[in-house]
């Protein structure tokens, strides 16, 4: 089975050689993964609640991660996109359930130093 593709947030962000490339990728993702139109469609379908997964680094600055002994690939900036989704949901009377689904060192249940699933 091939293991040369990203299988979790850590290996995805590590696949990019520079922080600026990671940031561009994440900004594209944040701008396109969920749109205002998606929230309107959910509301029209009768959805009243959404769970929004948040990574543990959502409020951190990548400069902090890059000063650690082991550099981490996380990109900051996601918080404003979360706030945007919350605003859209409020406009449609949809409740938001924030879910810190990726606690530090537990991204896929692996040891934090072993992101290869080996």
N, C-alpha and C positions, 0 to 999 in steps of 0.2 A: 504494500500500500504506500503511495507517495506521501512524503512528509514535507514537501517543499512549498506548501501553500499555507497561508495564515489560517489558524483554526481557533484563535481567540483574540481578544483585543490587544494583548501584549505582542503576539507574533505579527499581527496585522500592522501595528504601528512600527514595530522593529523592521519590517520589510522595507520601509522607506529610509533612505540614507541620510536625509536632512530634516530638521524640524520644519523648515519652510514647506517642504513637500508634504509632510504629515499634516501640517495645518491646512494646506490647500485641499487635501483629500477630505479632511474632517469638515471643513467649511462647506464643501460641495455636499457631503453627506447630510450635515445639519440643515442645509437649505433645501434639500430635495427629498429626504426620506419621509417626512411628514409635512404636508402642506396645509394651508388654511382650507383649501377645498376638501382635503381628506377629513378634516374635523367637521366641516359642514355636512359631508356625506354620512359620517358617523351619527351626527345629531338627527339627520333626516331618517336614518334607519332605526331611531329610537334608542341609541346607545346613551346611557346616562353617566357612565364612569369609564375612565381609562387609566391603566397603570403605565407609568412612564419609568423605564429603567434608567437609573443614574449611576455612573461609575464613581468609585470612591474619590477620584481625582477631580471631580466636577468643579470644585472651587479652588483648586490649586493652580499655581503658575509653573509652567514647565521649567523656568529658571531654578525653582526649588528642586525639582527632580534631577536636573542636570548638574546640581552641585553635590548630590549624594555620592557616596563611595562607588556605588553601582549606578550608572546613568540609566534612567528610565525613559521610555519613549512617549510618555503621555503628552497630549497637547491640551493646553488650556483654551478656554473660550466657549465651552459648551453651555455654561450657565445661562447666558443671554438667550440662547435658543430654547432652553427649557422654559424660561420666563415667557418667551413668545408663544410657545405651545399652551402654557397655562392661560395666557390672555385669550387666545383663540377659543379655548375650551370654555372659559367663563362667558364669552360672547354667545356661545351655543348652549349654555346651561349644562355643561358636562363637568362632572367632578374629576379632579386629577388625584391619583394616588401615586405619589413618588415612591420609587422602589430602589433603594441602594442595593442593586443586585450583584455588584462586583466588589466585594470588600477586599481590602489590601491583602495580597498573598493568596487569594482564594479564587482567582479568575475562572478556573475550570476544575477546581478541587485538587490541583496539582501543588506540589511544593513550589514556593515562590521562585526558587532558583532553577526549576526545571519546567520550562515552557514548551518543551518538545514532545511531551507525552511519551517519552521513552522509558 
